[in-house]
């Protein structure tokens, strides 16, 4: 008996060591590049190019940030991204809740058929060209709606919200409310949503991060520079070499290239800050909402 207990303890200890070691490796894989980008954004470009910067800034300077904040395109893109994220997240969360709530009710006729149709879209779609033609035919091309309507509802988020409503709202609560004369709309707004803060925080975070980081839809559907989100501006900076244009005209090409290297890192930090700031405010609901919404029973 004691031998079995010792084996179980050793097995649990080995698993804990393995799990903690794997977790530390994953954290380091994610954290080290982020720390490097932060350090490089505050370092002398010469030292960054020579590979002398790793985890701590060397030759501390904020010139790259000054150039970033002086650039009007970045400010315009930042403003557009904030608008798309706030409005798009609100639009997506509202539609997701309005779809997930009725699908969570077992008395909905054809519920399984609706779920099969929704799940089908999770694995199959019409493709980029048909979607582009549809967006253009609907008159959404080169408008802000092209970034909000086509991807308004995520199937995965819809399933998570539906499962949360099914498992977290007692059926007796529905019955009691109906006996008191409560309709579906009143039920949703006055009972279900106040009890669903966790899943609402998860939906807001998921949609906000997706919309903030999205650039491909804007790349396809938006041709007006005034409507470009920050991620398109950042893409141009990182891939198309437009950082050289952000340097001053009274310096040589070598200095512009060095400044461009520093601007790349500072632009990444500037574009990542909003999501890093928002996350702590919803983190306490995040784990609870994901676990309840993703696991049945």
Helices and strands as residue ranges (DSSP letters): H 2-41, H 45-49, H 63-70, H 72-104, H 111-123, H 128-137, G 144-147, H 155-168, H 171-179, H 184-187, I 188-192, G 193-195, H 197-213, H 216-221, G 225-227, H 230-239, G 242-246, H 253-294
